[in-house]
Amino acid sequence: MTPRQVTDEQLKTMSPHDIVQAQEDGRLDQLLGRPVHDIPTEGQLERHHLQHMTPQQIVDAQEAGRLADILGQEA
């Protein structure tokens, strides 16, 4: 779930819609000087991952059953 960061060159070719989506996905963090965190792409996530995820990433992870351990649910 670690978002692939957008480069300067990629940013120059992106539409405004794509830029907004990339920002919401956390893919502009490096360009904006924000810390880039390593969120595992598979398996259950832990509570400390949540503070580094966008709201959409959290929703996607919950829908994929990747927060079951934290929420006390069956995956």
mmCIF file as gemmi writes it, N, C-alpha and C atoms, coordinates in Angstrom:
data_model
loop_
_atom_site.group_PDB
_atom_site.id
_atom_site.type_symbol
_atom_site.label_atom_id
_atom_site.label_alt_id
_atom_site.label_comp_id
_atom_site.label_asym_id
_atom_site.label_entity_id
_atom_site.label_seq_id
_atom_site.pdbx_PDB_ins_code
_atom_site.Cartn_x
_atom_site.Cartn_y
_atom_site.Cartn_z
_atom_site.occupancy
_atom_site.B_iso_or_equiv
_atom_site.pdbx_formal_charge
_atom_site.auth_seq_id
_atom_site.auth_asym_id
_atom_site.pdbx_PDB_model_num
ATOM 1 N N . MET Axp A 1 ? 0.814 -1.189 0 1 0 ? 1 A 1
ATOM 2 C CA . MET Axp A 1 ? 0 0 0 1 0 ? 1 A 1
ATOM 3 C C . MET Axp A 1 ? 0.862 1.258 0 1 0 ? 1 A 1
ATOM 4 N N . THR Axp A 2 ? 2.152 1.078 -0.038 1 0 ? 2 A 1
ATOM 5 C CA . THR Axp A 2 ? 2.99 2.26 -0.129 1 0 ? 2 A 1
ATOM 6 C C . THR Axp A 2 ? 2.724 2.938 -1.458 1 0 ? 2 A 1
ATOM 7 N N . PRO Axp A 3 ? 2.279 4.199 -1.432 1 0 ? 3 A 1
ATOM 8 C CA . PRO Axp A 3 ? 1.99 4.87 -2.695 1 0 ? 3 A 1
ATOM 9 C C . PRO Axp A 3 ? 3.268 5.16 -3.467 1 0 ? 3 A 1
ATOM 10 N N . ARG Axp A 4 ? 3.241 4.875 -4.748 1 0 ? 4 A 1
ATOM 11 C CA . ARG Axp A 4 ? 4.388 5.192 -5.595 1 0 ? 4 A 1
ATOM 12 C C . ARG Axp A 4 ? 4.415 6.703 -5.784 1 0 ? 4 A 1
ATOM 13 N N . GLN Axp A 5 ? 5.507 7.309 -5.415 1 0 ? 5 A 1
ATOM 14 C CA . GLN Axp A 5 ? 5.611 8.762 -5.43 1 0 ? 5 A 1
ATOM 15 C C . GLN Axp A 5 ? 5.752 9.309 -6.844 1 0 ? 5 A 1
ATOM 16 N N . VAL Axp A 6 ? 5.081 10.418 -7.085 1 0 ? 6 A 1
ATOM 17 C CA . VAL Axp A 6 ? 5.129 11.104 -8.367 1 0 ? 6 A 1
ATOM 18 C C . VAL Axp A 6 ? 6.435 11.885 -8.444 1 0 ? 6 A 1
ATOM 19 N N . THR Axp A 7 ? 7.069 11.85 -9.614 1 0 ? 7 A 1
ATOM 20 C CA . THR Axp A 7 ? 8.298 12.615 -9.819 1 0 ? 7 A 1
ATOM 21 C C . THR Axp A 7 ? 7.96 13.989 -10.4 1 0 ? 7 A 1
ATOM 22 N N . ASP Axp A 8 ? 8.941 14.89 -10.388 1 0 ? 8 A 1
ATOM 23 C CA . ASP Axp A 8 ? 8.754 16.219 -10.989 1 0 ? 8 A 1
ATOM 24 C C . ASP Axp A 8 ? 8.343 16.096 -12.452 1 0 ? 8 A 1
ATOM 25 N N . GLU Axp A 9 ? 9.008 15.212 -13.174 1 0 ? 9 A 1
ATOM 26 C CA . GLU Axp A 9 ? 8.716 15.045 -14.593 1 0 ? 9 A 1
ATOM 27 C C . GLU Axp A 9 ? 7.292 14.524 -14.81 1 0 ? 9 A 1
ATOM 28 N N . GLN Axp A 10 ? 6.853 13.585 -14.001 1 0 ? 10 A 1
ATOM 29 C CA . GLN Axp A 10 ? 5.496 13.065 -14.127 1 0 ? 10 A 1
ATOM 30 C C . GLN Axp A 10 ? 4.47 14.15 -13.805 1 0 ? 10 A 1
ATOM 31 N N . LEU Axp A 11 ? 4.757 14.945 -12.794 1 0 ? 11 A 1
ATOM 32 C CA . LEU Axp A 11 ? 3.837 15.998 -12.378 1 0 ? 11 A 1
ATOM 33 C C . LEU Axp A 11 ? 3.56 16.969 -13.516 1 0 ? 11 A 1
ATOM 34 N N . LYS Axp A 12 ? 4.574 17.276 -14.311 1 0 ? 12 A 1
ATOM 35 C CA . LYS Axp A 12 ? 4.433 18.226 -15.418 1 0 ? 12 A 1
ATOM 36 C C . LYS Axp A 12 ? 3.462 17.743 -16.488 1 0 ? 12 A 1
ATOM 37 N N . THR Axp A 13 ? 3.246 16.438 -16.577 1 0 ? 13 A 1
ATOM 38 C CA . THR Axp A 13 ? 2.38 15.893 -17.622 1 0 ? 13 A 1
ATOM 39 C C . THR Axp A 13 ? 0.998 15.5 -17.105 1 0 ? 13 A 1
ATOM 40 N N . MET Axp A 14 ? 0.749 15.685 -15.817 1 0 ? 14 A 1
ATOM 41 C CA . MET Axp A 14 ? -0.515 15.248 -15.215 1 0 ? 14 A 1
ATOM 42 C C . MET Axp A 14 ? -1.603 16.308 -15.346 1 0 ? 14 A 1
ATOM 43 N N . SER Axp A 15 ? -2.823 15.837 -15.497 1 0 ? 15 A 1
ATOM 44 C CA . SER Axp A 15 ? -3.975 16.745 -15.528 1 0 ? 15 A 1
ATOM 45 C C . SER Axp A 15 ? -4.277 17.21 -14.099 1 0 ? 15 A 1
ATOM 46 N N . PRO Axp A 16 ? -5.01 18.305 -13.953 1 0 ? 16 A 1
ATOM 47 C CA . PRO Axp A 16 ? -5.39 18.751 -12.605 1 0 ? 16 A 1
ATOM 48 C C . PRO Axp A 16 ? -6.109 17.652 -11.811 1 0 ? 16 A 1
ATOM 49 N N . HIS Axp A 17 ? -6.982 16.916 -12.484 1 0 ? 17 A 1
ATOM 50 C CA . HIS Axp A 17 ? -7.692 15.821 -11.813 1 0 ? 17 A 1
ATOM 51 C C . HIS Axp A 17 ? -6.704 14.767 -11.305 1 0 ? 17 A 1
ATOM 52 N N . ASP Axp A 18 ? -5.733 14.398 -12.136 1 0 ? 18 A 1
ATOM 53 C CA . ASP Axp A 18 ? -4.735 13.398 -11.747 1 0 ? 18 A 1
ATOM 54 C C . ASP Axp A 18 ? -3.888 13.894 -10.573 1 0 ? 18 A 1
ATOM 55 N N . ILE Axp A 19 ? -3.587 15.181 -10.546 1 0 ? 19 A 1
ATOM 56 C CA . ILE Axp A 19 ? -2.798 15.752 -9.45 1 0 ? 19 A 1
ATOM 57 C C . ILE Axp A 19 ? -3.578 15.68 -8.147 1 0 ? 19 A 1
ATOM 58 N N . VAL Axp A 20 ? -4.842 16.04 -8.192 1 0 ? 20 A 1
ATOM 59 C CA . VAL Axp A 20 ? -5.682 15.962 -6.986 1 0 ? 20 A 1
ATOM 60 C C . VAL Axp A 20 ? -5.762 14.523 -6.501 1 0 ? 20 A 1
ATOM 61 N N . GLN Axp A 21 ? -5.963 13.586 -7.415 1 0 ? 21 A 1
ATOM 62 C CA . GLN Axp A 21 ? -6.05 12.178 -7.037 1 0 ? 21 A 1
ATOM 63 C C . GLN Axp A 21 ? -4.732 11.702 -6.43 1 0 ? 21 A 1
ATOM 64 N N . ALA Axp A 22 ? -3.62 12.096 -7.02 1 0 ? 22 A 1
ATOM 65 C CA . ALA Axp A 22 ? -2.31 11.707 -6.494 1 0 ? 22 A 1
ATOM 66 C C . ALA Axp A 22 ? -2.1 12.269 -5.095 1 0 ? 22 A 1
ATOM 67 N N . GLN Axp A 23 ? -2.547 13.49 -4.865 1 0 ? 23 A 1
ATOM 68 C CA . GLN Axp A 23 ? -2.417 14.08 -3.54 1 0 ? 23 A 1
ATOM 69 C C . GLN Axp A 23 ? -3.269 13.311 -2.532 1 0 ? 23 A 1
ATOM 70 N N . GLU Axp A 24 ? -4.504 12.986 -2.91 1 0 ? 24 A 1
ATOM 71 C CA . GLU Axp A 24 ? -5.379 12.228 -2.015 1 0 ? 24 A 1
ATOM 72 C C . GLU Axp A 24 ? -4.808 10.844 -1.71 1 0 ? 24 A 1
ATOM 73 N N . ASP Axp A 25 ? -4.106 10.264 -2.675 1 0 ? 25 A 1
ATOM 74 C CA . ASP Axp A 25 ? -3.515 8.939 -2.504 1 0 ? 25 A 1
ATOM 75 C C . ASP Axp A 25 ? -2.183 8.978 -1.751 1 0 ? 25 A 1
ATOM 76 N N . GLY Axp A 26 ? -1.69 10.193 -1.45 1 0 ? 26 A 1
ATOM 77 C CA . GLY Axp A 26 ? -0.416 10.314 -0.753 1 0 ? 26 A 1
ATOM 78 C C . GLY Axp A 26 ? 0.788 10.166 -1.66 1 0 ? 26 A 1
ATOM 79 N N . ARG Axp A 27 ? 0.56 10.282 -2.979 1 0 ? 27 A 1
ATOM 80 C CA . ARG Axp A 27 ? 1.659 10.09 -3.927 1 0 ? 27 A 1
ATOM 81 C C . ARG Axp A 27 ? 2.437 11.366 -4.222 1 0 ? 27 A 1
ATOM 82 N N . LEU Axp A 28 ? 2.033 12.49 -3.618 1 0 ? 28 A 1
ATOM 83 C CA . LEU Axp A 28 ? 2.782 13.746 -3.772 1 0 ? 28 A 1
ATOM 84 C C . LEU Axp A 28 ? 3.579 14.088 -2.513 1 0 ? 28 A 1
ATOM 85 N N . ASP Axp A 29 ? 3.554 13.212 -1.532 1 0 ? 29 A 1
ATOM 86 C CA . ASP Axp A 29 ? 4.202 13.511 -0.256 1 0 ? 29 A 1
ATOM 87 C C . ASP Axp A 29 ? 5.666 13.891 -0.414 1 0 ? 29 A 1
ATOM 88 N N . GLN Axp A 30 ? 6.406 13.142 -1.203 1 0 ? 30 A 1
ATOM 89 C CA . GLN Axp A 30 ? 7.833 13.427 -1.361 1 0 ? 30 A 1
ATOM 90 C C . GLN Axp A 30 ? 8.046 14.807 -1.98 1 0 ? 30 A 1
ATOM 91 N N . LEU Axp A 31 ? 7.288 15.142 -3.032 1 0 ? 31 A 1
ATOM 92 C CA . LEU Axp A 31 ? 7.424 16.448 -3.68 1 0 ? 31 A 1
ATOM 93 C C . LEU Axp A 31 ? 7.007 17.589 -2.755 1 0 ? 31 A 1
ATOM 94 N N . LEU Axp A 32 ? 6.064 17.321 -1.869 1 0 ? 32 A 1
ATOM 95 C CA . LEU Axp A 32 ? 5.59 18.349 -0.941 1 0 ? 32 A 1
ATOM 96 C C . LEU Axp A 32 ? 6.434 18.429 0.332 1 0 ? 32 A 1
ATOM 97 N N . GLY Axp A 33 ? 7.471 17.608 0.413 1 0 ? 33 A 1
ATOM 98 C CA . GLY Axp A 33 ? 8.351 17.64 1.579 1 0 ? 33 A 1
ATOM 99 C C . GLY Axp A 33 ? 7.8 16.921 2.787 1 0 ? 33 A 1
ATOM 100 N N . ARG Axp A 34 ? 6.787 16.117 2.574 1 0 ? 34 A 1
ATOM 101 C CA . ARG Axp A 34 ? 6.212 15.335 3.668 1 0 ? 34 A 1
ATOM 102 C C . ARG Axp A 34 ? 6.947 14.003 3.768 1 0 ? 34 A 1
ATOM 103 N N . PRO Axp A 35 ? 6.938 13.405 4.945 1 0 ? 35 A 1
ATOM 104 C CA . PRO Axp A 35 ? 7.577 12.097 5.067 1 0 ? 35 A 1
ATOM 105 C C . PRO Axp A 35 ? 6.818 11.045 4.253 1 0 ? 35 A 1
ATOM 106 N N . VAL Axp A 36 ? 7.567 10.147 3.643 1 0 ? 36 A 1
ATOM 107 C CA . VAL Axp A 36 ? 6.993 9.037 2.894 1 0 ? 36 A 1
ATOM 108 C C . VAL Axp A 36 ? 7.151 7.801 3.767 1 0 ? 36 A 1
ATOM 109 N N . HIS Axp A 37 ? 6.04 7.159 4.066 1 0 ? 37 A 1
ATOM 110 C CA . HIS Axp A 37 ? 6.056 6.021 4.979 1 0 ? 37 A 1
ATOM 111 C C . HIS Axp A 37 ? 5.873 4.72 4.228 1 0 ? 37 A 1
ATOM 112 N N . ASP Axp A 38 ? 6.483 3.687 4.777 1 0 ? 38 A 1
ATOM 113 C CA . ASP Axp A 38 ? 6.415 2.37 4.175 1 0 ? 38 A 1
ATOM 114 C C . ASP Axp A 38 ? 5.191 1.636 4.713 1 0 ? 38 A 1
ATOM 115 N N . ILE Axp A 39 ? 4.143 1.588 3.91 1 0 ? 39 A 1
ATOM 116 C CA . ILE Axp A 39 ? 2.927 0.87 4.283 1 0 ? 39 A 1
ATOM 117 C C . ILE Axp A 39 ? 2.958 -0.452 3.51 1 0 ? 39 A 1
ATOM 118 N N . PRO Axp A 40 ? 2.892 -1.595 4.198 1 0 ? 40 A 1
ATOM 119 C CA . PRO Axp A 40 ? 2.929 -2.878 3.5 1 0 ? 40 A 1
ATOM 120 C C . PRO Axp A 40 ? 1.823 -2.985 2.454 1 0 ? 40 A 1
ATOM 121 N N . THR Axp A 41 ? 2.117 -3.677 1.371 1 0 ? 41 A 1
ATOM 122 C CA . THR Axp A 41 ? 1.142 -3.82 0.299 1 0 ? 41 A 1
ATOM 123 C C . THR Axp A 41 ? 0.265 -5.053 0.473 1 0 ? 41 A 1
ATOM 124 N N . GLU Axp A 42 ? 0.64 -5.941 1.384 1 0 ? 42 A 1
ATOM 125 C CA . GLU Axp A 42 ? -0.134 -7.167 1.609 1 0 ? 42 A 1
ATOM 126 C C . GLU Axp A 42 ? -0.227 -7.453 3.095 1 0 ? 42 A 1
ATOM 127 N N . GLY Axp A 43 ? -1.194 -8.277 3.456 1 0 ? 43 A 1
ATOM 128 C CA . GLY Axp A 43 ? -1.335 -8.716 4.84 1 0 ? 43 A 1
ATOM 129 C C . GLY Axp A 43 ? -2.049 -7.697 5.711 1 0 ? 43 A 1
ATOM 130 N N . GLN Axp A 44 ? -2.154 -8.052 6.983 1 0 ? 44 A 1
ATOM 131 C CA . GLN Axp A 44 ? -2.833 -7.194 7.954 1 0 ? 44 A 1
ATOM 132 C C . GLN Axp A 44 ? -1.982 -5.971 8.288 1 0 ? 44 A 1
ATOM 133 N N . LEU Axp A 45 ? -2.651 -4.853 8.429 1 0 ? 45 A 1
ATOM 134 C CA . LEU Axp A 45 ? -1.986 -3.619 8.834 1 0 ? 45 A 1
ATOM 135 C C . LEU Axp A 45 ? -2.087 -3.479 10.34 1 0 ? 45 A 1
ATOM 136 N N . GLU Axp A 46 ? -1.182 -2.712 10.896 1 0 ? 46 A 1
ATOM 137 C CA . GLU Axp A 46 ? -1.168 -2.475 12.332 1 0 ? 46 A 1
ATOM 138 C C . GLU Axp A 46 ? -1.591 -1.035 12.606 1 0 ? 46 A 1
ATOM 139 N N . ARG Axp A 47 ? -1.945 -0.796 13.853 1 0 ? 47 A 1
ATOM 140 C CA . ARG Axp A 47 ? -2.458 0.512 14.249 1 0 ? 47 A 1
ATOM 141 C C . ARG Axp A 47 ? -1.508 1.655 13.861 1 0 ? 47 A 1
ATOM 142 N N . HIS Axp A 48 ? -0.204 1.446 13.983 1 0 ? 48 A 1
ATOM 143 C CA . HIS Axp A 48 ? 0.745 2.533 13.673 1 0 ? 48 A 1
ATOM 144 C C . HIS Axp A 48 ? 0.744 2.901 12.191 1 0 ? 48 A 1
ATOM 145 N N . HIS Axp A 49 ? 0.294 2 11.325 1 0 ? 49 A 1
ATOM 146 C CA . HIS Axp A 49 ? 0.217 2.327 9.9 1 0 ? 49 A 1
ATOM 147 C C . HIS Axp A 49 ? -0.862 3.369 9.621 1 0 ? 49 A 1
ATOM 148 N N . LEU Axp A 50 ? -1.943 3.326 10.4 1 0 ? 50 A 1
ATOM 149 C CA . LEU Axp A 50 ? -3.093 4.199 10.137 1 0 ? 50 A 1
ATOM 150 C C . LEU Axp A 50 ? -2.737 5.676 10.156 1 0 ? 50 A 1
ATOM 151 N N . GLN Axp A 51 ? -1.842 6.082 11.029 1 0 ? 51 A 1
ATOM 152 C CA . GLN Axp A 51 ? -1.513 7.508 11.129 1 0 ? 51 A 1
ATOM 153 C C . GLN Axp A 51 ? -0.774 8.026 9.901 1 0 ? 51 A 1
ATOM 154 N N . HIS Axp A 52 ? -0.296 7.12 9.061 1 0 ? 52 A 1
ATOM 155 C CA . HIS Axp A 52 ? 0.446 7.514 7.864 1 0 ? 52 A 1
ATOM 156 C C . HIS Axp A 52 ? -0.341 7.265 6.584 1 0 ? 52 A 1
ATOM 157 N N . MET Axp A 53 ? -1.612 6.917 6.728 1 0 ? 53 A 1
ATOM 158 C CA . MET Axp A 53 ? -2.439 6.597 5.571 1 0 ? 53 A 1
ATOM 159 C C . MET Axp A 53 ? -3.47 7.686 5.322 1 0 ? 53 A 1
ATOM 160 N N . THR Axp A 54 ? -3.826 7.839 4.052 1 0 ? 54 A 1
ATOM 161 C CA . THR Axp A 54 ? -4.886 8.773 3.709 1 0 ? 54 A 1
ATOM 162 C C . THR Axp A 54 ? -6.222 8.134 4.082 1 0 ? 54 A 1
ATOM 163 N N . PRO Axp A 55 ? -7.265 8.941 4.234 1 0 ? 55 A 1
ATOM 164 C CA . PRO Axp A 55 ? -8.579 8.353 4.513 1 0 ? 55 A 1
ATOM 165 C C . PRO Axp A 55 ? -8.993 7.312 3.466 1 0 ? 55 A 1
ATOM 166 N N . GLN Axp A 56 ? -8.713 7.578 2.199 1 0 ? 56 A 1
ATOM 167 C CA . GLN Axp A 56 ? -9.078 6.624 1.159 1 0 ? 56 A 1
ATOM 168 C C . GLN Axp A 56 ? -8.294 5.321 1.3 1 0 ? 56 A 1
ATOM 169 N N . GLN Axp A 57 ? -7.022 5.402 1.658 1 0 ? 57 A 1
ATOM 170 C CA . GLN Axp A 57 ? -6.228 4.192 1.872 1 0 ? 57 A 1
ATOM 171 C C . GLN Axp A 57 ? -6.798 3.365 3.024 1 0 ? 57 A 1
ATOM 172 N N . ILE Axp A 58 ? -7.262 4.031 4.064 1 0 ? 58 A 1
ATOM 173 C CA . ILE Axp A 58 ? -7.846 3.329 5.213 1 0 ? 58 A 1
ATOM 174 C C . ILE Axp A 58 ? -9.134 2.631 4.801 1 0 ? 58 A 1
ATOM 175 N N . VAL Axp A 59 ? -9.984 3.327 4.058 1 0 ? 59 A 1
ATOM 176 C CA . VAL Axp A 59 ? -11.231 2.728 3.584 1 0 ? 59 A 1
ATOM 177 C C . VAL Axp A 59 ? -10.927 1.521 2.695 1 0 ? 59 A 1
ATOM 178 N N . ASP Axp A 60 ? -9.985 1.678 1.774 1 0 ? 60 A 1
ATOM 179 C CA . ASP Axp A 60 ? -9.626 0.575 0.878 1 0 ? 60 A 1
ATOM 180 C C . ASP Axp A 60 ? -9.089 -0.616 1.665 1 0 ? 60 A 1
ATOM 181 N N . ALA Axp A 61 ? -8.263 -0.355 2.653 1 0 ? 61 A 1
ATOM 182 C CA . ALA Axp A 61 ? -7.7 -1.429 3.473 1 0 ? 61 A 1
ATOM 183 C C . ALA Axp A 61 ? -8.8 -2.13 4.259 1 0 ? 61 A 1
ATOM 184 N N . GLN Axp A 62 ? -9.739 -1.381 4.787 1 0 ? 62 A 1
ATOM 185 C CA . GLN Axp A 62 ? -10.84 -1.975 5.544 1 0 ? 62 A 1
ATOM 186 C C . GLN Axp A 62 ? -11.698 -2.847 4.639 1 0 ? 62 A 1
ATOM 187 N N . GLU Axp A 63 ? -11.992 -2.347 3.445 1 0 ? 63 A 1
ATOM 188 C CA . GLU Axp A 63 ? -12.802 -3.115 2.496 1 0 ? 63 A 1
ATOM 189 C C . GLU Axp A 63 ? -12.094 -4.387 2.042 1 0 ? 63 A 1
ATOM 190 N N . ALA Axp A 64 ? -10.773 -4.351 2.007 1 0 ? 64 A 1
ATOM 191 C CA . ALA Axp A 64 ? -9.983 -5.516 1.599 1 0 ? 64 A 1
ATOM 192 C C . ALA Axp A 64 ? -9.75 -6.479 2.767 1 0 ? 64 A 1
ATOM 193 N N . GLY Axp A 65 ? -10.261 -6.135 3.949 1 0 ? 65 A 1
ATOM 194 C CA . GLY Axp A 65 ? -10.096 -7.003 5.114 1 0 ? 65 A 1
ATOM 195 C C . GLY Axp A 65 ? -8.725 -6.907 5.756 1 0 ? 65 A 1
ATOM 196 N N . ARG Axp A 66 ? -7.977 -5.866 5.457 1 0 ? 66 A 1
ATOM 197 C CA . ARG Axp A 66 ? -6.611 -5.721 5.952 1 0 ? 66 A 1
ATOM 198 C C . ARG Axp A 66 ? -6.544 -5.046 7.314 1 0 ? 66 A 1
ATOM 199 N N . LEU Axp A 67 ? -7.704 -4.672 7.881 1 0 ? 67 A 1
ATOM 200 C CA . LEU Axp A 67 ? -7.756 -4.073 9.213 1 0 ? 67 A 1
ATOM 201 C C . LEU Axp A 67 ? -8.484 -4.982 10.202 1 0 ? 67 A 1
ATOM 202 N N . ALA Axp A 68 ? -8.732 -6.225 9.795 1 0 ? 68 A 1
ATOM 203 C CA . ALA Axp A 68 ? -9.515 -7.152 10.615 1 0 ? 68 A 1
ATOM 204 C C . ALA Axp A 68 ? -8.896 -7.364 11.995 1 0 ? 68 A 1
ATOM 205 N N . ASP Axp A 69 ? -7.584 -7.496 12.073 1 0 ? 69 A 1
ATOM 206 C CA . ASP Axp A 69 ? -6.933 -7.711 13.368 1 0 ? 69 A 1
ATOM 207 C C . ASP Axp A 69 ? -7.146 -6.519 14.299 1 0 ? 69 A 1
ATOM 208 N N . ILE Axp A 70 ? -7.002 -5.316 13.772 1 0 ? 70 A 1
ATOM 209 C CA . ILE Axp A 70 ? -7.163 -4.107 14.566 1 0 ? 70 A 1
ATOM 210 C C . ILE Axp A 70 ? -8.62 -3.963 15.027 1 0 ? 70 A 1
ATOM 211 N N . LEU Axp A 71 ? -9.536 -4.287 14.132 1 0 ? 71 A 1
ATOM 212 C CA . LEU Axp A 71 ? -10.959 -4.107 14.412 1 0 ? 71 A 1
ATOM 213 C C . LEU Axp A 71 ? -11.579 -5.299 15.104 1 0 ? 71 A 1
ATOM 214 N N . GLY Axp A 72 ? -10.773 -6.344 15.311 1 0 ? 72 A 1
ATOM 215 C CA . GLY Axp A 72 ? -11.29 -7.541 15.991 1 0 ? 72 A 1
ATOM 216 C C . GLY Axp A 72 ? -12.299 -8.299 15.14 1 0 ? 72 A 1
ATOM 217 N N . GLN Axp A 73 ? -12.1 -8.265 13.831 1 0 ? 73 A 1
ATOM 218 C CA . GLN Axp A 73 ? -12.995 -8.955 12.905 1 0 ? 73 A 1
ATOM 219 C C . GLN Axp A 73 ? -12.268 -10.128 12.267 1 0 ? 73 A 1
ATOM 220 N N . GLU Axp A 74 ? -13.023 -11.023 11.67 1 0 ? 74 A 1
ATOM 221 C CA . GLU Axp A 74 ? -12.418 -12.089 10.893 1 0 ? 74 A 1
ATOM 222 C C . GLU Axp A 74 ? -12.144 -11.567 9.494 1 0 ? 74 A 1
ATOM 223 N N . ALA Axp A 75 ? -10.959 -11.886 8.981 1 0 ? 75 A 1
ATOM 224 C CA . ALA Axp A 75 ? -10.576 -11.407 7.645 1 0 ? 75 A 1
ATOM 225 C C . ALA Axp A 75 ? -11.338 -12.133 6.564 1 0 ? 75 A 1
